[in-house]
Amino acid sequence: MTKREELKQILLDLSVKTGDFTLTSGKKSDLYVDCRTTTIHSRGAILIGEIGYALACEKAQELGLSPDSVGGMTLGADPITLAIAMESVRSGGDLPLRPFVVRKEPKGYGTGQQIEGNFRDGDQVVVIEDTATTGGSALKAIKAIEAAGGKVAFCIVLVDRQEGGVENIEAQGYPTASIFTREQLFSA
């Protein structure tokens, strides 16, 4: 079994449910994907780091970019961000990425920051999304990143539900790559 096949199986076993669900967006769906049960799973996190970092390197090379940092909207993006950043150092790759998280709202105390971690003004950023349905979380993170002086290189999505989210992100001018699509999860 390849690492990709192993990650797919962990997602199917732990994160994917079929039935009748109401999503965060308010949409009804026959598919529910709670990536957190995979992203916070020890083996799942290792595989996401390896596969996600390889995808980030591939996308950066394709676009001729050299991102500095990686992050997305808390809570879904947090473990993916950390796994990819850790792999970028562990592997000794040519693209070391500093991790950060984007709060849903700026802090109401202290420095009032919305972005926490190792983001710097001027960074070229890889934006992370765990599950893309409408793309709203990624676009909200992008807005905060750009307001703080970041430049979005591209986005990586763990699971594209194929309900228009990736297309919405790309329509705003942000190239996006998915580790898995709905179709890939359910193909033999």
QUIQUIQUI-V253009 format. One record per backbone hydrogen bond with DSSP energy under -0.5 kcal/mol. NH is the residue of the N-H (numbers start at 0). CO is the residue of the C=O. E is the energy in kcal/mol with one decimal. If there is no record, write none. Layout:
# QUIQUIQUI-V253009
NH_CO_E, NH_CO_E
This chain:
# QUIQUIQUI-V253009
5_1_-2.3, 6_2_-2.6, 7_3_-2.4, 8_4_-2.2, 9_5_-2.2, 10_6_-2.7, 11_7_-2.6, 12_8_-2.6, 13_9_-2.9, 14_10_-2.5, 15_10_-1.6, 16_31_-2.9, 18_29_-1.8, 20_18_-0.5, 20_28_-2.8, 22_20_-0.5, 22_26_-3.1, 25_22_-2.3, 28_20_-2.5, 31_16_-3.0, 33_14_-2.5, 33_31_-0.5, 34_32_-0.9, 36_33_-1.3, 37_34_-1.7, 38_34_-3.1, 39_35_-2.0, 40_37_-1.3, 44_40_-3.1, 45_41_-1.6, 46_42_-2.4, 47_43_-2.7, 48_44_-2.5, 49_45_-2.3, 50_46_-3.0, 51_47_-2.8, 52_48_-2.1, 53_49_-2.0, 54_50_-2.2, 55_51_-2.3, 56_52_-2.5, 57_53_-2.3, 58_54_-2.8, 59_55_-2.6, 60_56_-2.4, 61_57_-2.5, 62_58_-2.2, 63_59_-0.8, 63_60_-0.6, 64_59_-2.8, 67_123_-3.2, 68_123_-1.7, 69_97_-2.5, 70_125_-2.2, 71_99_-0.6, 72_127_-0.5, 73_101_-2.9, 76_72_-2.1, 78_74_-0.6, 80_76_-3.1, 81_77_-2.3, 82_78_-2.2, 83_79_-2.5, 84_80_-2.6, 85_81_-2.8, 86_82_-2.1, 87_83_-2.1, 88_84_-1.0, 88_85_-0.6, 89_85_-3.2, 90_86_-2.6, 91_88_-0.9, 92_87_-0.6, 97_67_-2.2, 99_69_-1.6, 100_115_-2.9, 101_71_-2.5, 102_100_-0.6, 102_113_-3.7, 106_112_-2.5, 111_108_-2.1, 115_100_-2.7, 117_98_-2.6, 121_148_-1.6, 122_119_-2.5, 124_122_-0.6, 124_150_-2.9, 125_68_-2.3, 126_124_-0.6, 126_153_-2.4, 127_70_-1.9, 128_155_-2.2, 131_158_-2.5, 132_130_-0.7, 138_134_-2.4, 139_135_-2.2, 140_136_-2.3, 141_137_-2.6, 142_138_-2.1, 143_139_-1.8, 144_140_-2.7, 145_141_-2.9, 146_142_-2.0, 147_143_-1.3, 148_145_-1.4, 149_144_-2.9, 150_122_-3.1, 152_124_-3.2, 153_124_-1.1, 154_174_-2.7, 155_126_-2.8, 156_176_-2.5, 157_128_-2.2, 158_129_-2.4, 159_179_-2.8, 160_131_-2.1, 160_158_-0.7, 164_132_-1.0, 167_163_-2.3, 168_164_-2.1, 169_165_-2.7, 170_166_-2.3, 171_167_-0.8, 171_168_-0.9, 172_169_-2.1, 173_168_-1.4, 174_172_-0.6, 176_154_-2.3, 178_156_-3.0, 179_157_-1.6, 181_159_-2.0, 184_180_-2.2, 185_181_-1.6, 186_182_-0.6, 186_183_-0.6
